[in-house]
Amino acid sequence: MTDEATMASLEAMRAASLDELEETTWPPPPDGAGHLQRRCHELRRVPLGQFGVEDVRIMLSQQIGTQFLLPMAVGMLAVSPLAEGDYYPGDLLMAVLQLPKSAWNGHEAAAGVLGQVLAHIDLSNPDLGEVADAIRGWLANRPV
């Protein structure tokens, strides 16, 4: 694929929602659905280009749209390794690190980029807590 075709493909993906990309429309959330379930249903209809860190974190933590959101998350982490959603510095990274190995199938390049990002994080920083443990675990058992 040429650089021009790649750019056009990326722009088309950013303009599409998960429902469009996966060619599946989720029904409305059931009556009595909690906030998280309602938010996931809402995010399925939002163009990916409008997703923020918290939106990506939510969906990955629920393993929704992983095929499309995992590379997007790694791109965010390449810019800001401890990108923060609504909880704590590194919460997006934790969502990525906790994905099952199968989520990385077909994402070898993203795994390589994430490995490079993780290599530059000071794991001796006591403020990292569980994030440092998750990084060590991921590096020891790289999915690809």
NUKOL-964011 format. One record per residue (C-alpha): x negated, y negated, z; residue number from 1; residue in three letters. Coordinates in steps of 0.001 Angstrom, whole numbers. Example, Ala and Ser with C-alpha at 12.3 -4.5 7.8 and 13.67 -1.06 7.14 Angstrom:
# NUKOL-964011
> -12300_4500_7800_1_ALA
> -13670_1060_7140_2_SER
END
This chain:
# NUKOL-964011
> 0_0_0_1_MET
> -1374_-3418_-879_2_THR
> -1809_-6139_1714_3_ASP
> 1053_-8027_76_4_GLU
> 3331_-4978_228_5_ALA
> 2315_-4314_3826_6_THR
> 3145_-7881_4813_7_MET
> 6524_-7689_3072_8_ALA
> 7249_-4407_4850_9_SER
> 6333_-5887_8239_10_LEU
> 8509_-8936_7647_11_GLU
> 11444_-6731_6650_12_ALA
> 10982_-4686_9813_13_MET
> 10876_-7808_11993_14_ARG
> 14157_-8969_10448_15_ALA
> 15897_-5643_11108_16_ALA
> 17422_-4214_14261_17_SER
> 16850_-714_15592_18_LEU
> 20349_228_14425_19_ASP
> 19349_-840_10903_20_GLU
> 15880_722_10961_21_LEU
> 17132_4028_12343_22_GLU
> 20262_3898_10161_23_GLU
> 22359_4707_13214_24_THR
> 24885_2478_14918_25_THR
> 25392_3052_18577_26_TRP
> 28946_2709_19860_27_PRO
> 29671_124_22531_28_PRO
> 28463_1125_25996_29_PRO
> 30998_3107_27993_30_PRO
> 33275_1422_30505_31_ASP
> 31487_1022_33795_32_GLY
> 28033_1088_32196_33_ALA
> 25315_-489_34304_34_GLY
> 23259_-3517_33335_35_HIS
> 20386_-1466_31886_36_LEU
> 22656_650_29711_37_GLN
> 24527_-2423_28426_38_ARG
> 21225_-4211_27715_39_ARG
> 19867_-1247_25738_40_CYS
> 23019_-1199_23610_41_HIS
> 22706_-4950_23025_42_GLU
> 19033_-4719_22071_43_LEU
> 19805_-2082_19434_44_ARG
> 21456_-4870_17406_45_ARG
> 18771_-7557_17885_46_VAL
> 16201_-8063_15089_47_PRO
> 12803_-6836_16277_48_LEU
> 11270_-10224_15524_49_GLY
> 13385_-11655_18357_50_GLN
> 12175_-9128_20954_51_PHE
> 10132_-10453_23829_52_GLY
> 7842_-8529_26160_53_VAL
> 10707_-7622_28505_54_GLU
> 12885_-6359_25647_55_ASP
> 10116_-4080_24379_56_VAL
> 9390_-2905_27932_57_ARG
> 13031_-2038_28572_58_ILE
> 13450_-62_25373_59_MET
> 10162_1825_25683_60_LEU
> 10848_2672_29311_61_SER
> 14077_4274_28088_62_GLN
> 12284_5834_25072_63_GLN
> 14582_4061_22632_64_ILE
> 13229_2973_19249_65_GLY
> 9762_4173_20150_66_THR
> 8773_4794_16530_67_GLN
> 9121_1082_15795_68_PHE
> 8440_-488_19180_69_LEU
> 5264_1372_20151_70_LEU
> 3099_-327_17484_71_PRO
> 4758_-3638_18340_72_MET
> 3941_-3160_22032_73_ALA
> 320_-2288_21268_74_VAL
> 92_-5482_19216_75_GLY
> 1383_-7466_22189_76_MET
> -1094_-5721_24491_77_LEU
> -3976_-6445_22111_78_ALA
> -3248_-10143_22638_79_VAL
> -2452_-9900_26355_80_SER
> -3357_-6546_27960_81_PRO
> -1409_-7278_31131_82_LEU
> 1609_-8792_29383_83_ALA
> 4393_-9204_31891_84_GLU
> 8092_-8616_31451_85_GLY
> 10358_-9273_34414_86_ASP
> 8481_-7278_37045_87_TYR
> 4711_-7550_37315_88_TYR
> 1572_-8148_35251_89_PRO
> 1017_-4987_33236_90_GLY
> 4622_-3736_33271_91_ASP
> 4665_-3478_29464_92_LEU
> 1384_-1569_29582_93_LEU
> 2864_815_32164_94_MET
> 5861_1490_29903_95_ALA
> 3473_2312_27045_96_VAL
> 1173_4471_29160_97_LEU
> 4098_6474_30530_98_GLN
> 5405_7493_27111_99_LEU
> 5142_11210_26373_100_PRO
> 2323_12356_24114_101_LYS
> 4878_13139_21406_102_SER
> 5712_9407_21129_103_ALA
> 2216_8850_19718_104_TRP
> 2690_11224_16757_105_ASN
> 2033_9169_13645_106_GLY
> 610_6293_15679_107_HIS
> -3054_7227_15697_108_GLU
> -4147_3705_14734_109_ALA
> -2105_2201_17568_110_ALA
> -3657_4697_20001_111_ALA
> -7103_3630_18812_112_GLY
> -6281_-37_19319_113_VAL
> -4858_664_22766_114_LEU
> -7994_2602_23696_115_GLY
> -10095_-423_22748_116_GLN
> -7833_-2732_24758_117_VAL
> -8017_-479_27812_118_LEU
> -11810_-273_27606_119_ALA
> -11961_-4015_28359_120_HIS
> -9803_-3926_31495_121_ILE
> -11662_-4054_34801_122_ASP
> -10281_-1002_36584_123_LEU
> -12020_-1989_39820_124_SER
> -9645_-4952_40181_125_ASN
> -7581_-4126_43300_126_PRO
> -4647_-6172_41972_127_ASP
> -4068_-3567_39249_128_LEU
> -2940_-851_41667_129_GLY
> -880_1786_39839_130_GLU
> -1701_229_36480_131_VAL
> -5374_1170_36914_132_ALA
> -4397_4746_37789_133_ASP
> -2157_4951_34711_134_ALA
> -4962_3619_32502_135_ILE
> -7382_6215_33845_136_ARG
> -4823_8949_33251_137_GLY
> -4127_7846_29696_138_TRP
> -7808_7579_28839_139_LEU
> -8489_11031_30314_140_ALA
> -5642_12588_28319_141_ASN
> -5473_10446_25185_142_ARG
> -2437_11519_23219_143_PRO
> -4146_11516_19811_144_VAL
END
